[in-house]
Amino acid sequence: MDLIRIILALLLPPVGVFLQVGFGAQFWINILLTLLGYIPGMIHALWVIVKHRDRYPA
């Protein structure tokens, strides 16, 4: 499941974050970062997926 989230984070960063943590603060931060620039949103999405991997197992 992490592989799917990572692929989605590369293509559509907010979707990858949503699948990992839902509609939380991290999701809205990622929306803002993605609107400001695709690369910052993608980096943040990957960071959220890796950081929260143990908290929200698939």
Secondary structure, DSSP 8 states (H G I E B T S, - for coil): -HHHHHHHHHH-HHHHHHHHH-SSHHHHHHHHHHHH-HHHHHHHHHHHHHHTTTTS--
